[in-house]
């Protein structure tokens, strides 16, 4: 049974499944921050570069299978598969959402 995600996260996950960088960016606030295994990307331009070089280039698709709320964040876990070493790898995404937009996300493997 699929899990129910808040709309901006569901929109991001659906766009990721299509490997659509424009649609992946749409749920993010203009000044959002994306922390990917310790490296910080800020704003749409930097986040787009991350998506194009580290997600779309290796066809990395995240499939969430667990969700919880923790310290005001939405924590989503699941495997990502694609054309990268070790695939699939289990990831944890910690989303901060405000005004129906992703303000920040931290991803760890």
C-alpha positions in Angstrom: 0.0 0.0 0.0 1.5 3.4 -1.0 2.2 5.9 1.8 0.5 9.2 1.9 2.9 12.1 1.5 2.3 15.9 1.9 1.6 17.4 -1.5 5.0 19.1 -2.1 6.8 15.9 -1.3 4.4 13.8 -3.3 4.9 16.2 -6.3 8.7 16.0 -5.9 8.7 12.1 -5.7 6.3 11.9 -8.8 8.6 14.2 -10.8 11.6 12.2 -9.7 10.0 9.0 -11.0 9.8 10.7 -14.4 13.3 12.2 -14.1 11.8 15.6 -14.8 14.1 18.3 -13.4 11.7 21.2 -14.0 8.9 19.4 -12.1 11.3 18.2 -9.4 12.1 21.9 -8.7 8.5 23.2 -8.7 7.7 22.2 -5.1 10.8 23.9 -3.7 10.7 27.5 -2.4 12.9 29.9 -4.5 15.4 30.1 -1.6 15.3 26.5 -0.6 18.3 24.6 0.7 19.1 21.0 -0.3 21.7 19.2 1.8 22.9 16.1 0.0 25.2 13.9 2.2 26.8 17.0 3.7 27.0 19.2 0.6 24.7 22.3 0.6 22.9 23.6 -2.5 20.9 26.8 -2.2 18.2 28.2 -4.5 16.8 26.8 -7.7 19.9 27.2 -9.9 22.1 25.1 -7.5 19.4 22.6 -6.8 18.7 22.2 -10.6 22.5 21.5 -11.1 22.3 18.8 -8.4 19.3 17.2 -10.0 20.8 17.2 -13.4 24.3 15.9 -12.4 23.5 13.6 -9.5 19.9 12.4 -10.1 18.9 12.5 -13.7 22.4 11.6 -15.1 22.3 8.3 -13.1 18.6 7.8 -13.4 18.3 7.8 -9.5 14.7 7.2 -8.6 13.6 7.4 -4.9 10.8 5.2 -3.8 9.6 6.2 -0.3 8.2 3.4 1.9 8.1 5.0 5.3 7.1 8.4 6.7 7.1 10.0 10.1 7.1 13.5 11.7 10.0 14.4 13.9 10.9 17.7 15.4 8.7 19.6 13.0 10.2 17.8 10.0 8.7 15.2 7.6 11.1 12.3 7.5 10.7 10.0 4.5 12.7 6.9 4.0 13.1 4.4 1.1 15.4 3.0 -1.5 16.7 4.7 -4.6 17.7 2.7 -7.6 19.5 3.7 -10.7 22.8 3.5 -12.6 25.1 4.2 -9.7 27.4 2.0 -7.6 25.6 0.1 -4.8 22.1 0.6 -6.3 19.7 0.3 -4.7 20.7 2.4 -1.7 18.3 3.3 1.2 18.0 7.0 1.8 16.5 9.2 4.5 15.0 12.6 3.4 14.2 15.2 6.2 11.9 17.8 4.7 11.0 21.2 6.2 7.8 22.4 4.6 6.3 25.8 4.9 3.3 27.4 3.0 3.0 24.2 0.9 6.6 24.5 -0.4 9.8 22.6 0.5 12.0 25.1 2.4 14.8 22.6 3.1 15.6 19.0 2.7 18.6 17.0 4.1 19.3 13.6 2.4 21.5 10.9 4.0 22.3 7.4 2.9 
